[in-house]
Amino acid sequence: PAALPDGALLYTTLAAGGWELRRAPPALGPAAAAASPVSFESAPAVPVRETGYAVWPSLRPHFWIPLFYDARLAGRFVGASTAGTDAVGRYAYLARGLVSWNPTRLLGSLLVIAEAAGNPTLDLSASNDWSPIGTAPTGHAVSEESLDAAFGVTFVSRRWRRSASLHLAAEYEGTRYVSVPDTVLAAICTGCLRREFLGASVSVGVAHFVAAPLAISPQDGFAWSVTYRRREEQASPRWSEELRSRLALWARVPVGGGFTSPVIAIRLAAGVTRGPAVQTFSVGGVSSGTFDVGLGFTLGAVRAFPVRGYAAGAVRGRRAATASAELRLPVALVGRGVGHLPLGVDKLSLGLFGDAGDAWNPGAAARLTRLASVGGEIVGDLTLNYDFPLRARLGVAEPLAAPPAGGPRRPQVYVAFAADF
């Protein structure tokens, strides 16, 4: 608080819309006597020395997590993973490496993010994976190795409520096939051809919204992103292009009575692909925010075209579109711990939603209600280990249309992390 000449006080307080500056009237009654100064003895001086900043002592691996992956006839892999970040957050990485002795193969991945330049941020990733194809009548075991690599640059501009980002990336994608014992693959496996794609992508995003401390959702704004990607197969005329767009809208409902205002949220997503080497979009499933469990691992999966109440990839096609509408309602502002557990409950909210979407191929008619569902979610803003924020969702979705794969319509109960819009 700050005293004004007339005796009033200026102070800040946390309200539903964020921090507010308020004025308290002068207090009536005699002025309080000034407190006598308290004697204070300073602590003895501590000798210190100044050195240059060294990255490696904090960045080097400090732990190893054992891993095991059974790819059946492609190999049984044993290895470990590690992750780290330096003390000031300039660099971060996640690495894993596994080996199979019979057959002798390596599997691994590496992700590095560098913020030493400030703006832009650099990211580098590379990985390979093995999966079994099958056993030919000749007795040869055929496996597939997938290789991926990418290098990206991200520019970000931030203001109080506005942000804009530009991400540029170069990408490599390769597929090769191996048989045990070694032989000419064309003689035992039709279509087992080595393929390599080089590509590039550009993503642009703009956003303008309010994120108040007590709010249950972003409000009074939007977030829009567009991604374009092109891939070209090497030593072949085949190519593909992909264009995706996503728009999220939030509007605060000015209704009193709760600790914050309800919010209407809408998400629209669409995508189109073309070219002889085209890949298809998958529609369906629950999209979740991600939760960092530590040690370099995350839980949750963000989907480009989710429709709750259906399995992931319920329909596929070269065109895709989905829409979601939610009414997010505040329930309770708790702000308490759960007994003696390292768990706290900040606030609870309720979400009522409707989803719809479809995927189709050129020449076919789109039916945006081919997948449709309604449902509700109870959302809890929690704290783990006393100070780690986590938003968890427990929901149920009722399909309104029969699953494309057949079978009865059944409600789907799911658990997810923070909403991805």
Summary of the structure (lengths in Angstrom):
residues: 421
radius of gyration: 27.6
end to end distance: 37.1
largest distance: 101.6
contacts: 1193
relative contact order: 0.08
helix: 2%
strand: 59%
